Amino acid sequence: MPTLSMFYGIVITRFNEQGAPHHMAHFHARYGQYNAAFDLNGNLISGSFPAKQRKLVAAWSTIHHDELLANWDLLSCGEKPYRIEPLR
């Protein structure tokens, strides 16, 4: 599972979705014991995440939306994704 970015204790990762085109574009975030999946607009779609960190993930995904889309396309084609700048 490639790590795309890390900021404020939050680790953003992506599963390789090759062969599963029916899946909605998303990324995963870990923070301590919390694990969640977010759509590319930063909306929580599964799991749980603390409210403050959820807002940070949402802001990061808004800033980097185009890069997240590009990485989704790369992973869908079996390519390696690139890292995305952290939230500062």
N, C-alpha and C positions, 0 to 999 in steps of 0.2 A: 504494500500500500504506500504509494509515493507521498512524501511530505511536501506540501506546496508552500506553506508559510508557518511561521511561529511568532506570536506576539502576546505579551502580558500573560504568559503561562498557558496560552491556548495554542494547540497544535491543529493545523488544518491539513487534512489528508483527502485522497481520492482513491476509491477502489477502481480497478480496471474493469470497465463495463463491456469489454469486447465480447461480442456474441449475445448481448442482452439489450438490443436496441429499444425494447419496450420500456426500459427504466427511465424515469424522469431524471433530467440533468440535476445533479446534486453534488455536495461535498460533505465530508464528515469533520466534526470538530471534537477534540478532547480537552477537558479541563479538569485536572485532578481525577476524581472518580466519575465525572460526568462524561457521557458520550452522546452525541446527537448527530442527526443528518439535517442539512439545510438545503433548500432549493437555491438556485443561483441568485435569487433576490434577497437572500438572507433570512427567509422565513423558516422557522423550525418545522420539520416535517415528521420527525420521529425522535424518540429519546427525550432526555431532559437536560437542561442547561440552566445555570443561574441567570437571573434577569440581567444583571450588569454585564456579564460576559456575552450573553445573547445579543445585547445592544452593540457591543464591540464587534461581534461577528457580522451583524447586519450592516454596520458602517463599513467594515472592510470589504464585504461582498459588493456593496454599492460602488465603492471606489474602483474595485477591480473586476467589475462585471464582465467587461469585454475579454479580459485575460482568462477568467473562469470559463467563458464560452469557448475560447480558443483551446484551452486545456482539455475541455470535455471532448471536443472534436478530435484532438490528438489521441486521447485515450481510446475513443471509439474506433479509431483506425489502428490500434495496437502500437501507437507511438508513445514515446516517453514524454510526460508533461514537463513543463519548466516551472521553476520556482517563481512565486509572486511576492512582491515586496510586503513586508509586515506593516501593520498599522503602527503609526508613530504618534 
